[in-house]
Amino acid sequence: MLRTMKLIATTLLALAAIAMPAHAADTLRVGSKRFTESYILAEVIAQQAAPALPAPAEVKQGLGNTAIVYEALHSGSIDLYPEYAGTISLEILKNAKPMSLSEMNRALAPLGLGAAVPLGFNDGYALAMREDEAKRLGIRTVGDLARHPELKLGLSNEFIGRADGWPGLARAYSLPQQPRGLDHGLAYDAIAAKQIDVMDIYTTDAKIEHLHLLSLADDRNYFPRYDALLLYRLDLPQRFPAAWAALQKLGGRIDEKAMIAMNAKAELGGQKFDRIAHDFLASTTAATLAARPSLWQRLAGDDFWRLTAQHLALVAASVTVAALIAIPLGVWSFPHRRARAFLLGAAGLLQTVPSLALLAILISLLGAIGVGPALVALTLYAVLPIMRNCVTGLAEVPEGLRQAATALGMTDSQRLRTVELPLALPTLLAGIRIATSIAIGTATIAAFVGAGGYGERIVTGLALNDSDLLLAGAIPAAGLALASELLFEWAERVLRRGTGSSA
């Protein structure tokens, strides 16, 4: 049993090593968090550096919250990403007070990291209400909220968990409310629909003015400044000296008005992040918003075939490897009741782990983001249905046929190959069919760690609160699931005809 478990672990680690693409030494890798501004700034960074690079920069968009993107930087999966001074001081370095840039760099240096190139704007945290509701209740400051415990707060999950977020804010202002966790983009819909009364905002969000929200004054100066800058690996200036020199020119170039305008182009105009960055760097940002793309334009976007190839590769690779693991384990454990119960129980336990939690654990274990953790997670989820159906199919083989095969002088391995496995094949194929459906759906979550696929549209749609973009990711995934069902149904019919079990 121990040898078997070691074999599984070795196989999964080898799979991760194969799946994680080897990055060329001359490729600059730029990461971003999962909100509009970070997407845009990552594209600005990549395009600003592009003329001075030997190869196009690789942009890893929407990797997640601060902890995930920072882990990607610290492990070397990315080279830099846009960050904020207050976040570095309080969240990453766990300092009790905001730090100067020189103080941050002294603390970051032992980690192999540095902070530089202040971009020119402060994107701070704040709490906001509908302007008419705040006026009716006489609320102008965060401190005024303490007089209204009945107000419903919908705050982003990261803000609720951050050291510089809700826990400290509630203590500083003695706020009695119990907030609900909401995706930042969805919170804007919730406050507009009066489902919540207060939300956390970034002060450069485009929808603040659009939805007539009032940013409540931080009358006790709880929030530090969140000046945007670059957080990078210290070896970056030596690896890309010309690109690093080009990035210095971004210093002070983006003011708050320009950042709000760029955010508006994405959130209200539906423009692509790379186009917004190109227009800004070319100094052609227009004051008016372009026409919002239709759902059909989103579905048939120029990224469709790339995302399709990524999604298919994730599903095919994970199900194939899961079958290579699960079928031998199912065959081996079938005669051994205890071993079979243990393996099926362990595989079933993995199914109960939430996919995002499993991805976070794998990122920490593998020290990388992207395809590697996603492929290992998808493989683990696919093992149970294949192994269970393998065991079930073998159990359905009539005992009389086993005895007849033995009477004919067949060895155990001959009986398995020529009698038991062929008869168990329809049930086994049904398990692979179930595993494929699970993998197609779960693969959309892989985009949260930069693994691509149709989930990339879904993740971006969540960040922008763009229902059309969400559908542009969900519809192809559903279509792929339907296509796989039809393919397996055809395969089962062919199998039944081949075995003579149907006319």
Secondary structure, DSSP 8 states (H G I E B T S, - for coil): -HHHHHHHHHHHHHHHHHHS----TT--EEE--SSHHHHHHHHHHHHHHGGG-SS--EEE----SHHHHHHHHHHTS-SEEEEEHHIIIIIIS--SS---HHHHHHHHGGGTEEEE---S-B--EEEEEEHHHHHHHT--BGGGGGG-TT--EEEEHHHHH-TTSHHHHHHHHT-----EEE-HHHHHHHHHTTS-SEEEEETT-THHHHTTEEE-B-TT--S---BEEEEEETTHHHH-HHHHHHHHTTTT---HHHHHHHHHHHHTT---HHHHHHHHHTT---SS------HHHHHT-TTHHHHHHHHHHHHHHHHHHHHHHHHHHHHHHTT-HHHHHHHHHHHHHHHTS-HHHHHHHHHHHHT--SHHHHHHHHHHHHHHHHHHHHHHHHHTS-HHHHHHHHHTT--HHHHIIIIIHHHHHHHHHHHHHHHHHHHHHHGGGGGGGT--STHHHHHHHHHHT-HHHHHHHHHHHHHHHHHHHHHHHHHHHHHHHHHTS--
